[in-house]
Amino acid sequence: QVQLVESGGGLVQPGGSLRLSCVASGSMISIKNVGWYRQAPGKQRELVASITSGGSTNYADSVKGRFTISRDNAKNTVYLQMNSLEPEDTAVYYCNANVVVTTSLRTRNYWGQGTQVTVSS
């Protein structure tokens, strides 16, 4: 019913920047809170940033000051601007959203497929 698609990943050198996008499509009424997660090889998936429907944000300590999460409700899109990237940021990045779906008005949770971010010199 609702699909999330991430894009913007790639290979960058340490200190570089990337902007990830998460676009929601389908039969939805509104998007509530959204989180960006990442999972590095051999590690557990972790929440790196989140944003509420009202625009309040939270960040993991490891990315605070370097990453910025934002949203464009008109485009059903959430962004993750990543600056000063470090090799430790290498991971598959996923978006996760709570969405009010059409007709039933139920709030459901959705995951995107992920986009690879590799930070290496």
Rosetta blueprint (number, residue, H / E / L):
1 Q L
2 V E
3 Q E
4 L E
5 V E
6 E E
7 S E
8 G L
9 G L
10 G E
11 L E
12 V E
13 Q L
14 P L
15 G L
16 G L
17 S L
18 L E
19 R E
20 L E
21 S E
22 C E
23 V E
24 A E
25 S E
26 G E
27 S L
28 M E
29 I E
30 S E
31 I E
32 K E
33 N E
34 V E
35 G E
36 W E
37 Y E
38 R E
39 Q E
40 A L
41 P L
42 G L
43 K L
44 Q L
45 R L
46 E E
47 L E
48 V E
49 A E
50 S E
51 I E
52 T L
53 S L
54 G L
55 G L
56 S L
57 T E
58 N E
59 Y E
60 A L
61 D L
62 S L
63 V L
64 K L
65 G L
66 R L
67 F E
68 T E
69 I E
70 S E
71 R E
72 D E
73 N H
74 A H
75 K H
76 N L
77 T E
78 V E
79 Y E
80 L E
81 Q E
82 M E
83 N L
84 S L
85 L L
86 E L
87 P H
88 E H
89 D H
90 T L
91 A E
92 V E
93 Y E
94 Y E
95 C E
96 N E
97 A E
98 N E
99 V E
100 V E
101 V E
102 T L
103 T L
104 S L
105 L L
106 R L
107 T E
108 R E
109 N E
110 Y E
111 W E
112 G L
113 Q L
114 G L
115 T E
116 Q E
117 V E
118 T E
119 V E
120 S L
121 S L
